Amino acid sequence: MERVNLSRGARPSPPVAGVLVGCLLTALAVVFATSGRTDSPARTVTASGTRVVEVTLANMRIRPGTIEAAPGARLVLRVTNRDAMRHDLRLASGQATPMLDRGESATLTVPPLKGAVDGWCTVAGHRAAGMTMRIKPTGGHQAHAPSMNHQAMGTGGLDLSAQPSAGWAPYDAALKPARGVREHRVELRAGDRELEVAPGVRQTMWTFGGSVPGPVLRGRVGDVFVITLVNDTTMGHGIDFHAGSLAPDVPMRTIGPGERLTYRFTAERAGAWLYHCSTMPMLQHIANGMYGAVIIDPPDLPAVDREYVLVQGELYVGVPGSQDQVAKMREGRPDAWMFNGTAAGYDHAPLTARTGDRVRVWVVDAGPSSGTAFHIVGAQFDTLYKEGAYRLRKGDPGGAQILDLAPGQGGFVETVVPEAGHYPFVDHDMRHGETGAHGILKVTP
């Protein structure tokens, strides 16, 4: 949430440009600025002065989300709707704008501040989705003005339409062709790393290879994979490759800090396979980022123009292994859902294609607790491959709209994008899709 402090000396941060997919928000314990910082520059509002503050309504957000001013200051809010849908702004102190269409503005004069005043959009569901703000005095008495259902306002919500931090780079979703070798030797290092898991939100994750998901491994039926796992952490970890079939006793055992393990398997069957940490409690190890994908090509898999891989996982904000974080995992209450380790990351760094391209998207659901219903808005799938078998092939008279996967399952879909534009891809379970499991496929001529 963007914060504007008017107690010292700079202008509020400008609103961030909107994205194509509206974002629903989930409660977090901390407030983040849209710039990725936890505070915004400040300026002074004198008790006797009047200050006009520009307020924008867009993307299920009111920006700025917090305004601080000296007690007694007179604030005038110039409220502008930048969204395609209608919004308004009502204050708990009684002032309200009319319902505003896109581009329309209205002003609200805030009474002299004696305590915090909450504001929200009154359109059904918008307040619960995070369209809230707070005006509060700096210092002094902090009693609240009357407020409706303050707990539901989400003032600590995750702003998925905010800008990522400077220097953030998305996980590379482009899938390279299988190498022309029969034996693949890979070293995977288990390590803790601070990563950006949502725009402007960083936290320590448990990783394979320093990323979430870990590196994608790709091969063909009959290939041999020799994986060396190195534990660079201060706790035990193991690994389980669904792409192999073997007794788990030795290769999936937990190794301690500084230890190494060799895991060897033969890819006897095609598919999109999950790998993950095998150390108990697996719920925590997987939910904190220790998972990845192994792609074993079906025989005679044709080439396509663009090929991507998306690994969907749940995001639990908090210190890994802490009581509060683990409670959310056990109760199935993710703070967001992610494609390739960042909630809404591909809204800000779209995948790309050209008009007429055949696009193949591999999807693996890492869970650990929720499935996915993968869908590309504006596209139809003429090929669908799930759990080692084609359910639909190019040339069949029918089509598909969803690739549905339970936790641990994988597959791919293909589509030909017919014209230039922006094609959102989402988990069509809208609890997930509107809480981070969405991105953009940008198609150019």
Helices and strands as residue ranges (DSSP letters): E 3-5, E 50-58, E 61-63, E 66-69, E 74-81, E 90-91, E 105-110, E 117-120, E 132-137, G 150-153, E 183-198, E 201-208, E 217-220, E 224-231, E 240-241, E 260-266, E 271-276, H 282-287, E 291-297, E 306-315, H 323-331, E 336-339, H 345-348, E 351-354, E 358-367, E 372-376, E 383-386, E 389-392, E 403-405, E 410-416, E 421-427, H 430-433, E 438-444
